[in-house]
Amino acid sequence: MSTPEIHVLPASLRNQIAAGEVVERPSSVVKELVENSIDAGCTQVDVAVERGGQGYISVKDNGRGIAANELKLAVTRHATSKISNIDDLSAITSFGFRGEALPSIASVSRFKMSSFRKGADEGWSINVEGGTVIEEGPAAIPSGTAVEVRDLFYNVPARLKFLKTESTEARRCNQVMFKMALANVQAGFSFISNGREQFRLPAGQTLPERLSVFWPRNICESLLEFSHEAGEMKVHGCAGIPALAQARGDRIIMFVNGRPVQDKLLLSAIRGAYKGRLISREYPQAVLFLELPPSLVDVNVHPAKMEVRFQDEKAVFGVIRNGIGQALSRYELGIVEGDTPLVNSPEVPIRHSKQEKKLSESVYLPIEPAAKFSSWNEFKNTDFTALNDDETPITHSSFLPESAASSVAEKRMEPDMMHEQTMDYSTQKVSEYPQFSQDQHPQQASQHHPSAAGAIYVPGSRIEYLGQVADTYLVLKLPNGSLGLLDQHAAHERVIYENMRNLRTRGESRPLALPIDIALHPSEVQRVQEMWEELHAAGFMLELEAGQTLSMRGIPPGLETGEAREYLKAAVDGQAKTLDDLWIMLSCKSAIKANLALAVDEALSLLEAWVKCPQREYCPHGRPVLVSWSALEMEKLFKRK
């Protein structure tokens, strides 16, 4: 068999090969042509497609236009006005710059481009079929450039079978236009499919205004605008509140220097900002714009420029996570402290209150099964509203921080005694809690509801406690006037988690009289070695004997021996991959459960500890702790609006 000779490919074949990289489908054509329009400084772009773009694509703009003698060069490979030397590659600020888009498109379609260069005597046009120029001459065009692409892939029919249905391809063209419109709010855009106008966007809209054309109203109205700078990097955009998260990530849109991208690092940073606020299968809404010097990012790593490479990935991750995280924190602080939620307000300064400071070292005492008040009259005559920062409510529940418990020192117990006398909330029966006697008058019983005795404020906040429903949810009046429902299990999870994170990192341990041995699989041995320092910091005193037996000689204070063994086993067999995962699991198992009635002082103590927690809006798994309804939302529920 003879060896083929090396030869130069014909120009038409080279263009078609290049088209395979740049022109994947009709939406690729729309993207490349609209980017050229933006590079030309236009303020209006009008796009029309037929049959999903396979039959016809038209892109018109009012930009600078192309000179008549340059039209032929525009459809020649590697001809461009956007770079001229190798140094320009490290400072690219335009979209298309490699001179491949127009000749690639023209090589697989019937292509016509007309343009009027400002200051010229007349417009000019050029017709290309399959990469060959067949006609050029004067054209009647008022300004800018108009490109028409007909019969896409007519000369490479094998490419047609990879296209989806016409409606699907039309939606992809629409999506490309949507992203370009978000990145260029200074320009107007219109999109027509099969003669029907899909949208028309005026120039000069704000980002939320432009998003409202495409996204549901409730999402757009609750978007949080953010803006953050770190060194030469700046990030800005809009982020959705966690309560409106969804099961898909299709509403996460990312741009780097105005270029839409698909980047795992950026996506990871966005999700990192929501860590602890969403469960693993949920995705937020976010439109992110990252701006940085061109020398710090390589946009030439993908033929369609959908992927980029950063010089300092750690800095990029940090600026994004901090920017979105600050907006979320301001919003959450506004709900609890009574401010209007900071929606669409990027310039609002960040406030740090005592609620956001690190939790003080606390010991949470057990709930006592006895009634907190000897009689109804004693409860009714207790002035909860008189409490201030210098006074502490007399309450001894498992939620009470040590700072509050110190005022009733005569009723405190030593940690070991406390541990021995702890009542397990998960097994305690509702009947063991204080109840009204059967002969109590119904009207008097109803007065046990806190609102009947006047507002009961949660110490350290302006939240009013109104009662409990379904033995699971605490009813609150929030400082901003909203009605709130708080999940007692999720709130207690957050309290326990923060307490563990603050206290169980010092290596404090309670020795066991008899060590407990756990046989390990070889894979578990490696995992133990990886987590050794973290487990020690959490309070586990361990020894690895004979290479495959883990001897537990000490456990974290406050844990039962059986519980400690269970949690350690979960860590070594992979259920908890990090110490943080272990804390989350511990907090979930230790927290009070749903369907458990709470006395008033127990509920207040839980709320008092909860308002001091950072990220108190969500449990450690990312589920919401508090949901609320504003007066307007309640009016809509009752059809008053």
C-alpha positions in Angstrom: 0.0 0.0 0.0 1.5 3.3 -1.1 2.0 6.1 1.4 -0.1 9.2 0.8 1.9 12.3 0.0 1.7 15.4 2.1 -0.2 18.2 0.3 -1.8 21.5 1.0 -5.6 21.3 1.4 -7.8 23.4 -0.9 -9.0 26.7 0.5 -12.7 25.6 0.4 -11.9 22.4 2.3 -9.9 24.4 4.9 -12.8 26.7 5.4 -15.3 23.8 5.9 -13.0 22.2 8.4 -12.8 25.5 10.3 -16.6 25.8 10.1 -16.8 22.5 11.9 -15.2 24.1 14.9 -16.8 27.5 14.8 -20.3 26.8 13.2 -21.8 24.0 15.2 -25.4 24.9 14.6 -27.6 27.9 13.6 -27.2 29.5 17.1 -23.4 29.5 16.6 -23.9 31.7 13.5 -26.2 34.0 15.4 -23.6 34.3 18.2 -20.7 35.1 15.9 -22.6 37.7 13.9 -24.1 39.5 16.9 -20.6 39.6 18.5 -19.3 41.3 15.4 -22.1 43.8 15.6 -21.3 44.6 19.3 -17.6 45.0 18.3 -18.7 47.5 15.7 -20.1 49.7 18.4 -23.8 49.4 17.5 -26.7 50.5 19.6 -29.3 48.3 17.9 -29.2 44.7 16.7 -32.1 43.1 14.9 -32.1 39.3 14.3 -34.5 37.2 12.4 -34.5 33.4 11.7 -36.6 31.0 9.8 -36.9 27.2 10.2 -34.7 27.4 13.4 -32.0 29.3 11.4 -31.4 26.4 9.0 -33.4 28.2 6.3 -32.5 31.8 7.0 -30.6 34.0 9.4 -30.6 37.8 9.2 -28.5 40.1 11.5 -28.7 43.8 11.1 -26.9 46.5 13.2 -26.3 50.2 13.1 -22.5 50.0 13.9 -19.5 51.5 12.1 -19.8 49.4 9.0 -17.2 47.9 6.7 -15.5 49.8 3.9 -16.3 48.5 0.4 -12.7 47.5 -0.3 -12.6 45.4 2.9 -15.7 43.3 2.4 -13.8 40.7 0.4 -11.1 40.5 3.1 -13.8 40.0 5.7 -14.7 36.6 4.2 -11.0 35.6 3.9 -9.6 33.3 6.6 -7.4 34.9 9.2 -8.3 38.4 8.1 -9.3 40.7 11.0 -9.2 44.3 12.1 -9.0 43.4 15.8 -5.4 42.3 16.3 -2.3 43.1 14.4 0.7 41.6 16.4 1.4 39.0 19.0 1.2 41.5 21.9 -2.5 42.0 21.1 -3.2 38.4 22.1 -2.5 39.3 25.8 -4.9 42.3 25.7 -7.9 41.1 23.8 -11.0 43.3 24.5 -13.1 42.4 21.5 -15.3 39.3 20.9 -14.3 37.9 17.5 -10.7 38.4 16.8 -9.3 35.3 14.9 -10.8 36.1 11.5 -12.5 32.7 11.2 -16.2 33.3 11.8 -17.3 35.0 8.5 -15.3 32.8 6.1 -16.4 29.7 8.0 -20.1 30.7 7.8 -19.8 31.7 4.2 -18.2 28.3 3.3 -21.3 26.3 4.4 -24.1 28.6 3.3 -25.4 31.1 0.8 -24.0 34.2 2.3 -24.6 37.9 1.7 -23.2 40.8 3.6 -24.0 44.5 2.9 -22.4 47.4 4.8 -22.3 51.1 4.8 -19.2 52.6 6.3 -19.8 56.0 8.0 -18.4 58.7 5.7 -18.6 56.6 2.6 -20.5 57.7 -0.6 -22.5 54.5 -0.8 -23.0 51.0 0.7 -21.5 47.8 -0.8 -22.4 44.2 -0.7 -20.8 40.8 -1.4 -22.4 37.4 -2.2 -20.6 34.1 -1.3 -21.7 30.5 -2.0 -19.9 27.6 -0.5 -16.9 29.9 0.2 -16.7 31.3 -3.3 -17.4 35.0 -4.0 -19.9 35.1 -6.9 -20.9 38.7 -6.9 -20.2 42.1 -5.3 -21.4 45.7 -5.9 -23.3 48.7 -4.6 -26.1 48.2 -2.1 -28.9 50.3 -0.7 -28.3 50.2 3.0 -28.8 53.2 5.3 -26.0 52.5 7.9 -24.2 49.7 9.6 -24.0 46.1 8.4 -26.6 43.5 7.4 -25.7 39.8 7.0 -28.0 37.2 5.5 -27.3 33.5 5.8 -29.5 31.1 3.7 -29.5 27.3 3.4 -27.0 26.6 6.2 -25.0 23.4 5.6 -26.6 22.9 2.1 -23.2 21.7 0.8 -22.4 19.5 3.8 -25.6 17.5 4.3 -24.0 15.2 6.8 -24.0 18.1 9.3 -27.8 18.5 9.0 -28.6 15.2 10.6 -27.0 16.4 13.8 -29.3 19.3 14.1 -32.4 19.1 16.4 -35.9 20.0 15.5 -36.5 23.5 14.1 -38.3 24.6 17.3 -35.3 23.5 19.4 -32.8 25.2 17.2 -34.9 28.4 17.3 -34.9 28.3 21.1 -31.1 28.0 21.1 -30.9 31.1 18.9 -33.2 32.8 21.3 -31.0 31.8 24.2 -27.9 33.2 22.5 -29.7 36.5 21.9 -30.8 36.5 25.6 -27.2 36.2 26.8 -25.9 38.8 24.4 -28.6 41.2 25.5 -27.7 40.7 29.2 -24.1 41.5 28.6 -24.9 44.6 26.5 -27.7 46.5 28.2 -26.5 49.7 26.5 -27.8 48.4 23.2 -31.3 47.4 22.0 -32.1 44.0 20.6 -35.0 42.3 18.8 -35.5 38.7 17.8 -38.0 37.4 15.3 -38.6 33.7 14.6 -40.7 32.6 11.6 -42.1 36.1 11.2 -43.1 36.3 14.9 -41.4 38.7 17.2 -40.2 36.9 20.3 -38.9 40.0 22.1 -37.8 43.6 21.6 -35.5 45.2 24.2 -34.9 49.0 24.3 -31.4 50.3 24.8 -30.4 51.5 28.3 -32.3 49.0 30.5 -31.0 47.9 33.8 -30.1 44.3 34.3 -33.2 43.4 36.4 -35.4 45.1 33.8 -33.9 43.1 31.0 -34.1 39.9 33.0 -37.8 40.5 33.7 -38.6 39.8 30.0 -37.2 36.3 30.3 -37.5 35.2 33.9 -40.6 34.9 36.1 -41.7 38.0 37.9 -41.3 36.7 41.4 -37.7 35.8 40.8 -36.8 39.2 39.2 -38.5 41.1 42.0 -36.4 39.3 44.6 -33.0 39.5 42.9 -30.2 40.9 45.0 -27.7 43.1 43.1 -24.1 42.8 44.1 -20.8 44.5 43.4 -17.5 43.6 44.8 -13.8 44.4 44.0 -10.6 42.7 45.0 -7.4 44.1 43.5 -7.7 44.2 39.7 -10.8 42.0 39.7 -14.4 43.1 39.9 -17.6 41.1 40.1 -21.1 42.4 39.8 -24.6 41.1 38.8 -27.7 39.7 40.3 -28.3 36.7 42.6 -31.6 35.1 43.6 -32.6 34.5 47.2 -32.2 31.0 48.4 -35.9 30.5 49.0 -36.6 30.6 45.2 -33.9 28.1 44.3 -34.7 25.4 41.7 -33.7 21.9 40.8 -31.9 22.9 37.6 -28.9 25.2 37.0 -30.2 26.8 33.8 -30.6 30.2 35.4 -26.9 30.5 36.2 -25.4 32.7 33.6 -21.7 33.7 33.6 -19.7 36.3 31.7 -16.0 37.1 31.7 -15.2 40.5 30.3 -18.6 40.6 28.7 -18.2 37.2 27.0 -20.7 34.4 27.9 -18.8 31.4 29.2 -19.3 27.9 30.7 -16.7 27.5 33.4 -16.6 25.0 36.3 -14.6 27.4 38.5 -17.1 30.2 38.3 -20.0 27.8 38.9 -18.2 26.3 41.9 -17.6 29.8 43.3 -21.3 30.8 42.9 -22.5 27.6 44.6 -19.8 28.2 47.3 -21.5 31.5 48.1 -24.8 29.6 48.7 -23.1 26.9 50.8 -25.2 26.2 53.9 -28.2 28.0 52.3 -29.2 25.4 49.7 -29.4 21.6 49.8 -27.1 19.8 47.4 -29.6 19.3 44.6 -30.7 22.9 44.5 -29.4 25.7 42.2 -29.8 29.4 42.6 -30.5 32.0 40.0 -27.5 34.2 39.2 -26.2 36.5 36.5 -22.5 37.0 37.1 -20.2 39.5 35.4 -16.5 39.0 36.1 -14.2 41.8 34.9 -10.4 41.5 35.1 -7.4 42.6 33.0 -7.2 40.7 29.7 -3.6 39.6 30.6 -5.1 37.6 33.6 -7.4 35.5 31.4 -6.9 33.4 28.3 -10.0 33.5 26.1 -8.4 31.6 23.2 -8.6 28.0 24.7 -11.8 27.0 22.9 -12.7 27.4 19.2 -16.1 28.9 20.1 -14.5 30.9 23.0 -17.0 29.3 25.5 -14.2 28.3 28.0 -11.5 30.4 29.5 -8.4 29.9 31.6 -7.5 32.1 34.6 -4.0 33.0 35.8 -5.1 33.1 39.5 -8.0 30.7 40.0 -8.0 31.2 43.8 -8.4 34.9 43.6 -11.2 34.5 41.0 -13.0 32.0 43.3 -12.7 34.3 46.3 -13.9 37.5 44.7 -17.0 35.8 43.4 -17.9 33.9 46.5 -17.4 37.1 48.7 -19.4 39.3 46.3 -22.5 37.1 46.3 -22.1 36.0 49.9 -22.1 39.7 51.1 -25.3 40.3 49.3 -27.0 37.3 50.8 -25.8 38.2 54.3 -27.2 41.7 54.0 -30.5 40.3 52.8 -30.7 37.8 55.7 -29.7 40.4 58.2 -32.5 42.7 57.0 -35.1 40.1 57.6 -34.2 39.5 61.2 -33.3 43.1 62.1 -36.3 44.7 60.4 -34.9 46.4 57.4 -36.5 46.2 54.0 -34.9 43.3 52.2 -31.9 44.6 50.2 -33.2 43.8 46.7 -31.6 45.5 43.8 -29.4 47.7 46.0 -25.7 47.1 45.4 -24.5 50.2 47.1 -26.0 49.6 50.5 -23.2 49.4 53.0 -22.5 46.2 54.8 -23.4 46.4 58.5 -22.0 44.2 61.2 -24.1 43.7 64.2 -23.6 41.7 67.4 -25.8 39.0 65.9 -23.1 38.4 63.3 -20.2 38.3 65.7 -18.7 35.0 66.7 -20.9 33.0 69.1 -19.7 33.2 72.6 -18.6 30.0 74.3 -21.8 28.5 75.3 -23.1 25.4 77.1 -26.6 24.4 76.3 -28.4 23.0 79.3 -31.1 20.3 79.0 -34.8 21.0 79.0 -36.3 20.2 82.3 -39.5 18.2 82.3 -41.0 20.2 85.1 -43.2 23.3 84.3 -41.4 26.6 84.1 -44.1 28.4 86.1 -45.9 27.1 89.1 -49.2 28.5 87.9 -50.9 30.4 85.1 -51.0 33.6 87.1 -47.2 33.4 87.6 -46.8 33.1 83.8 -49.3 35.9 83.1 -47.7 38.3 85.5 -44.2 37.8 84.2 -43.1 40.9 82.3 -41.2 39.6 79.3 -41.3 43.0 77.6 -39.2 44.5 80.3 -36.2 42.4 79.4 -33.3 44.3 77.9 -29.6 43.7 77.2 -28.8 43.8 80.9 -31.6 41.5 82.0 -31.9 37.8 81.2 -35.1 35.8 81.2 -35.3 33.1 83.8 -35.3 30.0 81.6 -33.3 26.8 81.8 -33.9 25.1 78.5 -31.4 23.2 76.4 -31.2 26.2 74.1 -30.0 28.7 76.7 -26.5 30.1 76.2 -24.2 30.1 79.2 -24.2 33.9 79.3 -27.9 33.8 80.1 -27.7 30.8 82.4 -25.1 32.6 84.6 -27.7 34.8 86.0 -29.4 31.8 87.6 -26.2 30.1 88.8 -27.9 28.4 91.7 -29.8 26.3 89.2 -26.8 25.4 87.0 -25.1 22.0 87.0 -21.6 21.0 86.3 -21.0 19.6 82.7 -20.7 16.0 83.9 -23.8 16.2 86.1 -25.6 17.9 83.3 -24.7 15.1 81.0 -25.9 12.5 83.3 -29.2 14.2 83.9 -29.9 15.2 80.3 -33.3 14.2 78.9 -33.2 13.0 75.3 -35.5 15.3 73.3 -35.9 12.8 70.6 -37.5 10.2 72.9 -39.4 12.5 75.2 -43.1 12.3 74.9 -45.4 15.3 74.4 -47.4 14.2 77.4 -44.4 14.8 79.7 -44.5 18.5 79.0 -46.6 20.9 81.1 -50.2 20.9 80.0 -53.3 22.7 81.2 -55.5 20.7 83.5 -58.7 19.2 82.2 -60.8 21.4 84.4 -59.2 24.6 83.3 -61.6 27.0 81.6 -61.2 26.9 77.8 -61.1 30.7 77.6 -58.4 30.7 80.2 -56.5 28.0 78.3 -56.6 30.0 75.1 -55.0 33.0 77.0 -51.8 30.9 77.3 -51.1 32.1 73.7 -48.4 34.7 74.2 -50.2 37.4 72.2 -53.0 37.5 74.8 -50.6 38.5 77.5 -48.9 41.2 75.3 -46.0 41.0 72.9 -43.3 38.6 74.0 -40.0 39.7 72.5 -37.2 37.4 71.9 -34.3 38.6 74.1 -31.6 40.3 72.1 -33.8 41.0 69.1 -37.0 42.8 68.0 -38.7 39.6 67.0 -42.1 38.8 68.7 -43.0 35.2 69.5 -46.6 34.5 68.9 -46.9 30.8 69.5 -46.4 27.3 68.1 -48.4 25.5 65.4 -48.4 21.8 64.5 -46.0 21.2 67.4 -43.3 22.0 64.8 -43.3 25.7 63.7 -42.8 28.8 65.9 -45.0 31.7 64.8 -43.2 35.0 64.7 -43.8 38.7 64.0 -40.6 39.9 62.4 -39.2 43.4 62.9 -40.1 44.4 59.3 -43.8 43.5 60.0 -43.7 40.2 58.2 -45.3 37.0 59.5 -42.7 34.3 60.0 -42.8 30.5 60.5 -39.6 29.0 62.0 -38.9 25.3 61.8 -37.8 24.4 65.4 -35.8 21.3 64.2 -33.9 23.3 61.6 -33.3 26.2 63.9 -31.9 23.9 66.6 -29.7 22.2 64.1 -28.1 25.6 63.2 -27.6 26.4 66.9 -26.0 23.1 67.7 -23.8 23.2 64.6 -22.5 26.7 65.4 -21.8 25.6 69.0 -19.9 22.6 67.8 -17.9 24.6 65.3 -16.9 27.0 68.0 -16.2 24.7 70.8 -15.2 21.3 69.4 -12.0 22.4 67.7 -9.7 22.5 70.8 -9.1 18.8 71.3 -11.1 18.7 74.6 -12.0 15.1 75.3 -13.6 12.9 78.0 -11.6 9.7 78.6 -13.3 6.4 78.5 -12.8 3.8 81.3 -12.6 1.0 78.7 -11.4 1.7 75.2 -13.7 0.8 72.3 -12.1 -1.0 69.3 -13.4 -0.6 65.8 -12.1 -3.0 63.0 -11.3 -1.1 59.9 -11.3 -2.0 56.2 -8.0 -1.0 54.5 -9.8 1.9 52.7 -11.1 3.1 56.0 -7.6 3.1 57.5 -6.6 5.6 54.8 -9.6 7.8 55.5 -8.9 7.8 59.2 -5.3 8.9 58.6 -6.6 11.7 56.4 -9.0 12.9 59.0 -6.8 12.2 62.0 -6.1 15.8 63.0 -9.7 16.9 62.5 -11.0 14.1 64.6 -8.5 14.9 67.4 -9.6 18.5 67.3 -13.2 17.4 67.7 -12.4 15.5 70.9 -11.7 12.0 69.8 -8.7 10.3 71.4 -7.7 7.6 69.0 -5.0 5.0 68.5 -4.4 2.9 65.4 -3.4 -0.6 66.6 -1.9 -3.3 64.3 -2.7 -1.1 61.3 -6.3 -2.1 61.1 -7.9 -1.6 64.5 -9.0 1.8 65.7 -9.1 2.2 69.4 -11.3 5.0 70.8 -10.0 6.0 74.2 -11.7 9.4 74.6 -14.8 11.1 73.1 -16.0 14.7 72.8 -17.7 16.0 76.0 -21.4 15.8 75.9 -21.6 12.7 73.7 -22.8 9.3 74.9 -20.3 6.5 74.2 -22.6 4.8 71.8 -23.3 8.0 69.9 -19.6 8.8 69.7 -18.9 5.3 68.3 -21.7 5.8 65.7 -20.4 9.2 64.6 -16.8 8.0 64.4 -17.9 5.0 62.4 -19.8 7.3 60.0 -16.6 9.4 59.6 -14.4 6.4 58.7 -16.8 4.7 56.4 -17.3 7.8 54.2 -20.7 9.1 55.4 -18.9 12.2 56.7 -16.0 13.1 54.4 -14.9 16.1 56.5 -15.2 17.2 60.1 -17.8 19.7 58.9 -19.9 16.9 57.6 -19.6 15.1 60.9 -20.8 18.3 62.7 -23.8 18.5 60.4 -24.7 14.9 61.0 -24.3 15.4 64.8 -26.4 18.5 64.8 -29.2 16.8 62.9 -29.3 13.8 65.2 -29.1 15.9 68.4 -31.6 18.6 67.5 -35.2 18.6 68.8 -37.6 16.9 66.4 -40.8 18.0 64.8 -44.1 17.2 66.5 -42.8 18.2 69.9 -44.6 20.8 71.9 -42.5 23.5 73.4 -43.3 25.7 76.4 -43.0 29.4 75.9 -39.7 29.7 77.8 -38.3 26.8 75.8 -39.3 28.4 72.5 -37.9 31.8 73.6 -34.6 30.2 74.6 -34.3 28.5 71.2 -35.0 31.8 69.4 -32.6 33.7 71.6 -29.8 31.3 70.7 -30.9 31.2 67.0 -30.8 34.9 66.4 -27.1 35.0 67.4 -26.1 32.4 64.8 -24.5 33.4 61.5 -26.4 32.1 58.4 -29.4 31.6 60.7 -31.8 31.6 57.7 -30.7 28.0 56.8 -29.9 24.8 58.6 -26.5 23.2 58.1 -28.0 21.1 55.2 -29.1 24.2 53.4 -32.8 23.9 54.1 -34.7 27.0 55.1 -35.2 27.7 58.9 -37.5 30.6 58.4 -40.2 31.5 55.8 -42.0 34.8 55.9 -44.9 36.6 54.2 -45.0 40.4 53.9 -48.2 42.3 54.4 -48.5 42.6 50.6 -48.1 38.9 50.1 -50.7 38.1 52.7 -53.1 40.6 51.0 -52.6 38.7 47.8 -53.3 35.4 49.5 -56.6 36.8 50.6 -57.2 38.4 47.2 -57.2 41.9 48.5 -54.7 42.9 45.8 
